[in-house]
Each structure stands twice: as C-alpha cells, then as structure tokens.
Amino acid sequence: MTVVLWLLLLAVFGVLLAPRVLQVRSLRSRGENLEEELKKLRTQNQELENQLRLLREDPVYLEKVARGKFNKAKQGEIVYKVVRENQN
C-alpha cells in the first residue's frame, strides 16, 4: 500500500514538474541564443566605433570612404561616367 501511494505521489509530482522543466530548458536555450547575439552585436558595435573614429581622425580614410561610397572627386579632377549600351 505504501509503495502504491509513493508511486502515485511521484507520478503527480512528475506531471506537475514536467512543464516547468521544459520551460526552464526553453528559457536556458533562449538565454544562450541571446548571449550569442549580444556578443555579435558588441563586436559589430566595436567595429562601427573604430570606423567612426577613423572617419573623425584619419583624413585619408575619410577621403577613401567619400570617393567609394559617395562618388566624390578632388577639386580639379574630372570624373568620367561610363555608360554601357543596352542598359537602362
């Protein structure tokens, strides 16, 4: 009789705890994913801070970015735009 009571109590306890165990595992997994994302974002933030510092402090880098991204030219330079046929 005592064994049956213990097994019944253990079964009820297991049924009540199973969802909590799954929830803890899910939250732990989500926490690990968020930690990985945070690490990537910190690295990206550091890269952007370095780029911003270079833009502020390094005129050669600033010129390189301006020429590449914004098609800027130095004063007195002539810029030629190549247009290919059969393109809109």
Backbone atoms as SQL, in Angstrom:
CREATE TABLE atoms (id INTEGER PRIMARY KEY, chain TEXT, resi INTEGER, resn TEXT, atom TEXT, x REAL, y REAL, z REAL);
INSERT INTO atoms VALUES
  (1, 'A', 1, 'MET', 'N', 0.822, -1.193, 0.000),
  (2, 'A', 1, 'MET', 'CA', 0.000, 0.000, 0.000),
  (3, 'A', 1, 'MET', 'C', 0.866, 1.258, 0.000),
  (4, 'A', 2, 'THR', 'N', 1.924, 1.274, 0.778),
  (5, 'A', 2, 'THR', 'CA', 2.805, 2.418, 0.869),
  (6, 'A', 2, 'THR', 'C', 3.530, 2.645, -0.449),
  (7, 'A', 3, 'VAL', 'N', 3.898, 1.572, -1.116),
  (8, 'A', 3, 'VAL', 'CA', 4.594, 1.677, -2.398),
  (9, 'A', 3, 'VAL', 'C', 3.670, 2.294, -3.439),
  (10, 'A', 4, 'VAL', 'N', 2.427, 1.898, -3.458),
  (11, 'A', 4, 'VAL', 'CA', 1.465, 2.442, -4.412),
  (12, 'A', 4, 'VAL', 'C', 1.253, 3.928, -4.148),
  (13, 'A', 5, 'LEU', 'N', 1.171, 4.280, -2.875),
  (14, 'A', 5, 'LEU', 'CA', 0.990, 5.683, -2.510),
  (15, 'A', 5, 'LEU', 'C', 2.198, 6.512, -2.960),
  (16, 'A', 6, 'TRP', 'N', 3.387, 5.985, -2.747),
  (17, 'A', 6, 'TRP', 'CA', 4.609, 6.683, -3.176),
  (18, 'A', 6, 'TRP', 'C', 4.667, 6.812, -4.697),
  (19, 'A', 7, 'LEU', 'N', 4.299, 5.782, -5.412),
  (20, 'A', 7, 'LEU', 'CA', 4.298, 5.830, -6.879),
  (21, 'A', 7, 'LEU', 'C', 3.268, 6.835, -7.386),
  (22, 'A', 8, 'LEU', 'N', 2.111, 6.866, -6.761),
  (23, 'A', 8, 'LEU', 'CA', 1.080, 7.832, -7.128),
  (24, 'A', 8, 'LEU', 'C', 1.549, 9.257, -6.852),
  (25, 'A', 9, 'LEU', 'N', 2.150, 9.452, -5.701),
  (26, 'A', 9, 'LEU', 'CA', 2.684, 10.774, -5.341),
  (27, 'A', 9, 'LEU', 'C', 3.801, 11.187, -6.296),
  (28, 'A', 10, 'LEU', 'N', 4.645, 10.241, -6.651),
  (29, 'A', 10, 'LEU', 'CA', 5.732, 10.509, -7.596),
  (30, 'A', 10, 'LEU', 'C', 5.181, 10.844, -8.981),
  (31, 'A', 11, 'ALA', 'N', 4.147, 10.150, -9.418),
  (32, 'A', 11, 'ALA', 'CA', 3.533, 10.419, -10.719),
  (33, 'A', 11, 'ALA', 'C', 2.897, 11.809, -10.752),
  (34, 'A', 12, 'VAL', 'N', 2.193, 12.179, -9.699),
  (35, 'A', 12, 'VAL', 'CA', 1.578, 13.511, -9.623),
  (36, 'A', 12, 'VAL', 'C', 2.668, 14.576, -9.619),
  (37, 'A', 13, 'PHE', 'N', 3.705, 14.339, -8.857),
  (38, 'A', 13, 'PHE', 'CA', 4.813, 15.283, -8.787),
  (39, 'A', 13, 'PHE', 'C', 5.474, 15.439, -10.159),
  (40, 'A', 14, 'GLY', 'N', 5.640, 14.322, -10.866),
  (41, 'A', 14, 'GLY', 'CA', 6.240, 14.356, -12.204),
  (42, 'A', 14, 'GLY', 'C', 5.378, 15.110, -13.194),
  (43, 'A', 15, 'VAL', 'N', 4.085, 14.897, -13.131),
  (44, 'A', 15, 'VAL', 'CA', 3.169, 15.587, -14.047),
  (45, 'A', 15, 'VAL', 'C', 3.176, 17.093, -13.787),
  (46, 'A', 16, 'LEU', 'N', 3.279, 17.471, -12.527),
  (47, 'A', 16, 'LEU', 'CA', 3.286, 18.897, -12.194),
  (48, 'A', 16, 'LEU', 'C', 4.619, 19.565, -12.532),
  (49, 'A', 17, 'LEU', 'N', 5.705, 18.813, -12.433),
  (50, 'A', 17, 'LEU', 'CA', 7.027, 19.399, -12.674),
  (51, 'A', 17, 'LEU', 'C', 7.468, 19.355, -14.135),
  (52, 'A', 18, 'ALA', 'N', 6.936, 18.458, -14.929),
  (53, 'A', 18, 'ALA', 'CA', 7.376, 18.299, -16.323),
  (54, 'A', 18, 'ALA', 'C', 7.266, 19.595, -17.123),
  (55, 'A', 19, 'PRO', 'N', 6.139, 20.320, -17.059),
  (56, 'A', 19, 'PRO', 'CA', 6.078, 21.577, -17.824),
  (57, 'A', 19, 'PRO', 'C', 7.108, 22.604, -17.363),
  (58, 'A', 20, 'ARG', 'N', 7.367, 22.640, -16.071),
  (59, 'A', 20, 'ARG', 'CA', 8.362, 23.598, -15.544),
  (60, 'A', 20, 'ARG', 'C', 9.765, 23.248, -16.016),
  (61, 'A', 21, 'VAL', 'N', 10.062, 21.974, -16.057),
  (62, 'A', 21, 'VAL', 'CA', 11.380, 21.535, -16.527),
  (63, 'A', 21, 'VAL', 'C', 11.555, 21.918, -17.992),
  (64, 'A', 22, 'LEU', 'N', 10.528, 21.706, -18.797),
  (65, 'A', 22, 'LEU', 'CA', 10.593, 22.080, -20.216),
  (66, 'A', 22, 'LEU', 'C', 10.722, 23.595, -20.367),
  (67, 'A', 23, 'GLN', 'N', 10.011, 24.332, -19.531),
  (68, 'A', 23, 'GLN', 'CA', 10.093, 25.788, -19.596),
  (69, 'A', 23, 'GLN', 'C', 11.495, 26.276, -19.224),
  (70, 'A', 24, 'VAL', 'N', 12.091, 25.683, -18.219),
  (71, 'A', 24, 'VAL', 'CA', 13.450, 26.062, -17.816),
  (72, 'A', 24, 'VAL', 'C', 14.441, 25.764, -18.937),
  (73, 'A', 25, 'ARG', 'N', 14.284, 24.616, -19.578),
  (74, 'A', 25, 'ARG', 'CA', 15.175, 24.274, -20.694),
  (75, 'A', 25, 'ARG', 'C', 15.009, 25.272, -21.841),
  (76, 'A', 26, 'SER', 'N', 13.769, 25.621, -22.134),
  (77, 'A', 26, 'SER', 'CA', 13.499, 26.577, -23.206),
  (78, 'A', 26, 'SER', 'C', 14.106, 27.940, -22.883),
  (79, 'A', 27, 'LEU', 'N', 13.935, 28.385, -21.655),
  (80, 'A', 27, 'LEU', 'CA', 14.484, 29.685, -21.251),
  (81, 'A', 27, 'LEU', 'C', 16.015, 29.667, -21.253),
  (82, 'A', 28, 'ARG', 'N', 16.584, 28.558, -20.857),
  (83, 'A', 28, 'ARG', 'CA', 18.046, 28.439, -20.858),
  (84, 'A', 28, 'ARG', 'C', 18.575, 28.521, -22.294),
  (85, 'A', 29, 'SER', 'N', 17.889, 27.828, -23.215),
  (86, 'A', 29, 'SER', 'CA', 18.281, 27.859, -24.625),
  (87, 'A', 29, 'SER', 'C', 18.133, 29.270, -25.191),
  (88, 'A', 30, 'ARG', 'N', 17.030, 29.920, -24.863),
  (89, 'A', 30, 'ARG', 'CA', 16.817, 31.299, -25.338),
  (90, 'A', 30, 'ARG', 'C', 17.882, 32.232, -24.775),
  (91, 'A', 31, 'GLY', 'N', 18.228, 32.034, -23.514),
  (92, 'A', 31, 'GLY', 'CA', 19.273, 32.848, -22.896),
  (93, 'A', 31, 'GLY', 'C', 20.610, 32.678, -23.597),
  (94, 'A', 32, 'GLU', 'N', 20.937, 31.442, -23.970),
  (95, 'A', 32, 'GLU', 'CA', 22.193, 31.189, -24.684),
  (96, 'A', 32, 'GLU', 'C', 22.182, 31.865, -26.051),
  (97, 'A', 33, 'ASN', 'N', 21.035, 31.792, -26.742),
  (98, 'A', 33, 'ASN', 'CA', 20.926, 32.455, -28.047),
  (99, 'A', 33, 'ASN', 'C', 21.066, 33.963, -27.916),
  (100, 'A', 34, 'LEU', 'N', 20.460, 34.521, -26.884),
  (101, 'A', 34, 'LEU', 'CA', 20.569, 35.968, -26.667),
  (102, 'A', 34, 'LEU', 'C', 21.997, 36.370, -26.315),
  (103, 'A', 35, 'GLU', 'N', 22.699, 35.529, -25.574),
  (104, 'A', 35, 'GLU', 'CA', 24.103, 35.803, -25.246),
  (105, 'A', 35, 'GLU', 'C', 24.956, 35.826, -26.515),
  (106, 'A', 36, 'GLU', 'N', 24.707, 34.879, -27.426),
  (107, 'A', 36, 'GLU', 'CA', 25.442, 34.846, -28.690),
  (108, 'A', 36, 'GLU', 'C', 25.149, 36.096, -29.515),
  (109, 'A', 37, 'GLU', 'N', 23.876, 36.474, -29.574),
  (110, 'A', 37, 'GLU', 'CA', 23.500, 37.674, -30.320),
  (111, 'A', 37, 'GLU', 'C', 24.131, 38.918, -29.706),
  (112, 'A', 38, 'LEU', 'N', 24.161, 38.983, -28.379),
  (113, 'A', 38, 'LEU', 'CA', 24.775, 40.119, -27.691),
  (114, 'A', 38, 'LEU', 'C', 26.263, 40.197, -28.007),
  (115, 'A', 39, 'LYS', 'N', 26.922, 39.052, -28.048),
  (116, 'A', 39, 'LYS', 'CA', 28.352, 39.019, -28.374),
  (117, 'A', 39, 'LYS', 'C', 28.590, 39.545, -29.787),
  (118, 'A', 40, 'LYS', 'N', 27.734, 39.105, -30.753),
  (119, 'A', 40, 'LYS', 'CA', 27.868, 39.580, -32.126),
  (120, 'A', 40, 'LYS', 'C', 27.613, 41.079, -32.218),
  (121, 'A', 41, 'LEU', 'N', 26.605, 41.553, -31.496),
  (122, 'A', 41, 'LEU', 'CA', 26.284, 42.981, -31.527),
  (123, 'A', 41, 'LEU', 'C', 27.390, 43.817, -30.891),
  (124, 'A', 42, 'ARG', 'N', 28.014, 43.304, -29.858),
  (125, 'A', 42, 'ARG', 'CA', 29.137, 44.028, -29.238),
  (126, 'A', 42, 'ARG', 'C', 30.314, 44.126, -30.211),
  (127, 'A', 43, 'THR', 'N', 30.573, 43.027, -30.925),
  (128, 'A', 43, 'THR', 'CA', 31.651, 43.042, -31.919),
  (129, 'A', 43, 'THR', 'C', 31.329, 44.034, -33.033),
  (130, 'A', 44, 'GLN', 'N', 30.088, 44.013, -33.516),
  (131, 'A', 44, 'GLN', 'CA', 29.667, 44.939, -34.566),
  (132, 'A', 44, 'GLN', 'C', 29.747, 46.379, -34.077),
  (133, 'A', 45, 'ASN', 'N', 29.353, 46.614, -32.838),
  (134, 'A', 45, 'ASN', 'CA', 29.424, 47.953, -32.263),
  (135, 'A', 45, 'ASN', 'C', 30.866, 48.441, -32.188),
  (136, 'A', 46, 'GLN', 'N', 31.769, 47.552, -31.795),
  (137, 'A', 46, 'GLN', 'CA', 33.186, 47.916, -31.717),
  (138, 'A', 46, 'GLN', 'C', 33.729, 48.266, -33.102),
  (139, 'A', 47, 'GLU', 'N', 33.339, 47.491, -34.117),
  (140, 'A', 47, 'GLU', 'CA', 33.778, 47.782, -35.482),
  (141, 'A', 47, 'GLU', 'C', 33.261, 49.142, -35.952),
  (142, 'A', 48, 'LEU', 'N', 32.001, 49.431, -35.636),
  (143, 'A', 48, 'LEU', 'CA', 31.425, 50.721, -36.023),
  (144, 'A', 48, 'LEU', 'C', 32.085, 51.875, -35.284),
  (145, 'A', 49, 'GLU', 'N', 32.416, 51.672, -34.009),
  (146, 'A', 49, 'GLU', 'CA', 33.126, 52.710, -33.254),
  (147, 'A', 49, 'GLU', 'C', 34.505, 52.964, -33.847),
  (148, 'A', 50, 'ASN', 'N', 35.184, 51.887, -34.262),
  (149, 'A', 50, 'ASN', 'CA', 36.500, 52.050, -34.892),
  (150, 'A', 50, 'ASN', 'C', 36.369, 52.805, -36.214),
  (151, 'A', 51, 'GLN', 'N', 35.343, 52.474, -36.997),
  (152, 'A', 51, 'GLN', 'CA', 35.127, 53.162, -38.268),
  (153, 'A', 51, 'GLN', 'C', 34.810, 54.640, -38.025),
  (154, 'A', 52, 'LEU', 'N', 33.993, 54.936, -37.023),
  (155, 'A', 52, 'LEU', 'CA', 33.667, 56.318, -36.696),
  (156, 'A', 52, 'LEU', 'C', 34.907, 57.086, -36.263),
  (157, 'A', 53, 'ARG', 'N', 35.747, 56.450, -35.459),
  (158, 'A', 53, 'ARG', 'CA', 36.991, 57.093, -35.034),
  (159, 'A', 53, 'ARG', 'C', 37.879, 57.403, -36.230),
  (160, 'A', 54, 'LEU', 'N', 37.977, 56.441, -37.164),
  (161, 'A', 54, 'LEU', 'CA', 38.782, 56.670, -38.362),
  (162, 'A', 54, 'LEU', 'C', 38.204, 57.805, -39.208),
  (163, 'A', 55, 'LEU', 'N', 36.884, 57.853, -39.325),
  (164, 'A', 55, 'LEU', 'CA', 36.252, 58.928, -40.103),
  (165, 'A', 55, 'LEU', 'C', 36.533, 60.297, -39.478),
  (166, 'A', 56, 'ARG', 'N', 36.591, 60.346, -38.164),
  (167, 'A', 56, 'ARG', 'CA', 36.833, 61.615, -37.473),
  (168, 'A', 56, 'ARG', 'C', 38.309, 62.019, -37.481),
  (169, 'A', 57, 'GLU', 'N', 39.208, 61.027, -37.394),
  (170, 'A', 57, 'GLU', 'CA', 40.615, 61.328, -37.143),
  (171, 'A', 57, 'GLU', 'C', 41.540, 61.101, -38.336),
  (172, 'A', 58, 'ASP', 'N', 41.137, 60.308, -39.311),
  (173, 'A', 58, 'ASP', 'CA', 42.035, 59.942, -40.408),
  (174, 'A', 58, 'ASP', 'C', 41.502, 60.501, -41.725),
  (175, 'A', 59, 'PRO', 'N', 42.096, 61.604, -42.200),
  (176, 'A', 59, 'PRO', 'CA', 41.600, 62.204, -43.442),
  (177, 'A', 59, 'PRO', 'C', 41.769, 61.305, -44.662),
  (178, 'A', 60, 'VAL', 'N', 42.770, 60.465, -44.678),
  (179, 'A', 60, 'VAL', 'CA', 42.979, 59.551, -45.805),
  (180, 'A', 60, 'VAL', 'C', 41.834, 58.537, -45.859),
  (181, 'A', 61, 'TYR', 'N', 41.452, 58.007, -44.703),
  (182, 'A', 61, 'TYR', 'CA', 40.342, 57.063, -44.650),
  (183, 'A', 61, 'TYR', 'C', 39.035, 57.753, -45.034),
  (184, 'A', 62, 'LEU', 'N', 38.842, 58.962, -44.546),
  (185, 'A', 62, 'LEU', 'CA', 37.636, 59.717, -44.875),
  (186, 'A', 62, 'LEU', 'C', 37.537, 59.945, -46.383),
  (187, 'A', 63, 'GLU', 'N', 38.658, 60.296, -47.005),
  (188, 'A', 63, 'GLU', 'CA', 38.668, 60.506, -48.455),
  (189, 'A', 63, 'GLU', 'C', 38.344, 59.205, -49.193),
  (190, 'A', 64, 'LYS', 'N', 38.904, 58.102, -48.721),
  (191, 'A', 64, 'LYS', 'CA', 38.654, 56.808, -49.353),
  (192, 'A', 64, 'LYS', 'C', 37.163, 56.453, -49.289),
  (193, 'A', 65, 'VAL', 'N', 36.548, 56.669, -48.139),
  (194, 'A', 65, 'VAL', 'CA', 35.120, 56.362, -47.982),
  (195, 'A', 65, 'VAL', 'C', 34.284, 57.298, -48.846),
  (196, 'A', 66, 'ALA', 'N', 34.628, 58.588, -48.853),
  (197, 'A', 66, 'ALA', 'CA', 33.863, 59.554, -49.647),
  (198, 'A', 66, 'ALA', 'C', 33.955, 59.233, -51.135),
  (199, 'A', 67, 'ARG', 'N', 35.119, 58.850, -51.598),
  (200, 'A', 67, 'ARG', 'CA', 35.280, 58.510, -53.010),
  (201, 'A', 67, 'ARG', 'C', 34.511, 57.232, -53.346),
  (202, 'A', 68, 'GLY', 'N', 34.578, 56.240, -52.470),
  (203, 'A', 68, 'GLY', 'CA', 33.961, 54.948, -52.753),
  (204, 'A', 68, 'GLY', 'C', 32.446, 54.954, -52.630),
  (205, 'A', 69, 'LYS', 'N', 31.942, 55.530, -51.560),
  (206, 'A', 69, 'LYS', 'CA', 30.502, 55.457, -51.311),
  (207, 'A', 69, 'LYS', 'C', 29.723, 56.583, -51.953),
  (208, 'A', 70, 'PHE', 'N', 30.319, 57.740, -52.041),
  (209, 'A', 70, 'PHE', 'CA', 29.561, 58.908, -52.479),
  (210, 'A', 70, 'PHE', 'C', 30.040, 59.476, -53.816),
  (211, 'A', 71, 'ASN', 'N', 30.944, 58.758, -54.503),
  (212, 'A', 71, 'ASN', 'CA', 31.455, 59.173, -55.808),
  (213, 'A', 71, 'ASN', 'C', 31.975, 60.608, -55.800),
  (214, 'A', 72, 'LYS', 'N', 32.714, 60.941, -54.765),
  (215, 'A', 72, 'LYS', 'CA', 33.276, 62.291, -54.657),
  (216, 'A', 72, 'LYS', 'C', 34.625, 62.345, -55.380),
  (217, 'A', 73, 'ALA', 'N', 34.955, 63.527, -55.848),
  (218, 'A', 73, 'ALA', 'CA', 36.231, 63.739, -56.538),
  (219, 'A', 73, 'ALA', 'C', 36.946, 64.916, -55.888),
  (220, 'A', 74, 'LYS', 'N', 38.264, 64.931, -56.047),
  (221, 'A', 74, 'LYS', 'CA', 39.032, 66.061, -55.548),
  (222, 'A', 74, 'LYS', 'C', 38.777, 67.266, -56.441),
  (223, 'A', 75, 'GLN', 'N', 39.029, 68.435, -55.892),
  (224, 'A', 75, 'GLN', 'CA', 38.845, 69.655, -56.674),
  (225, 'A', 75, 'GLN', 'C', 39.836, 69.633, -57.844),
  (226, 'A', 76, 'GLY', 'N', 39.311, 69.871, -59.025),
  (227, 'A', 76, 'GLY', 'CA', 40.139, 69.877, -60.224),
  (228, 'A', 76, 'GLY', 'C', 40.158, 68.543, -60.961),
  (229, 'A', 77, 'GLU', 'N', 39.678, 67.491, -60.346),
  (230, 'A', 77, 'GLU', 'CA', 39.632, 66.192, -61.018),
  (231, 'A', 77, 'GLU', 'C', 38.428, 66.147, -61.956),
  (232, 'A', 78, 'ILE', 'N', 38.585, 65.357, -62.994),
  (233, 'A', 78, 'ILE', 'CA', 37.486, 65.146, -63.929),
  (234, 'A', 78, 'ILE', 'C', 36.999, 63.722, -63.752),
  (235, 'A', 79, 'VAL', 'N', 35.704, 63.574, -63.552),
  (236, 'A', 79, 'VAL', 'CA', 35.119, 62.256, -63.344),
  (237, 'A', 79, 'VAL', 'C', 34.376, 61.859, -64.609),
  (238, 'A', 80, 'TYR', 'N', 34.691, 60.669, -65.086),
  (239, 'A', 80, 'TYR', 'CA', 34.021, 60.151, -66.268),
  (240, 'A', 80, 'TYR', 'C', 33.053, 59.054, -65.832),
  (241, 'A', 81, 'LYS', 'N', 31.859, 59.127, -66.366),
  (242, 'A', 81, 'LYS', 'CA', 30.868, 58.100, -66.094),
  (243, 'A', 81, 'LYS', 'C', 30.750, 57.234, -67.333),
  (244, 'A', 82, 'VAL', 'N', 30.958, 55.938, -67.156),
  (245, 'A', 82, 'VAL', 'CA', 30.910, 55.002, -68.269),
  (246, 'A', 82, 'VAL', 'C', 29.477, 54.465, -68.364),
  (247, 'A', 83, 'VAL', 'N', 28.888, 54.638, -69.544),
  (248, 'A', 83, 'VAL', 'CA', 27.535, 54.147, -69.793),
  (249, 'A', 83, 'VAL', 'C', 27.629, 53.063, -70.837),
  (250, 'A', 84, 'ARG', 'N', 27.153, 51.883, -70.508),
  (251, 'A', 84, 'ARG', 'CA', 27.193, 50.780, -71.448),
  (252, 'A', 84, 'ARG', 'C', 25.910, 50.750, -72.244),
  (253, 'A', 85, 'GLU', 'N', 26.020, 50.295, -73.464),
  (254, 'A', 85, 'GLU', 'CA', 24.831, 50.171, -74.320),
  (255, 'A', 85, 'GLU', 'C', 23.957, 49.034, -73.803),
  (256, 'A', 86, 'ASN', 'N', 22.689, 49.082, -74.146),
  (257, 'A', 86, 'ASN', 'CA', 21.707, 48.061, -73.790),
  (258, 'A', 86, 'ASN', 'C', 21.444, 47.997, -72.294),
  (259, 'A', 87, 'GLN', 'N', 21.691, 49.071, -71.576),
  (260, 'A', 87, 'GLN', 'CA', 21.349, 49.148, -70.176),
  (261, 'A', 87, 'GLN', 'C', 20.467, 50.359, -69.954),
  (262, 'A', 88, 'ASN', 'N', 19.479, 50.204, -69.108),
  (263, 'A', 88, 'ASN', 'CA', 18.573, 51.337, -68.844),
  (264, 'A', 88, 'ASN', 'C', 19.181, 52.285, -67.856);
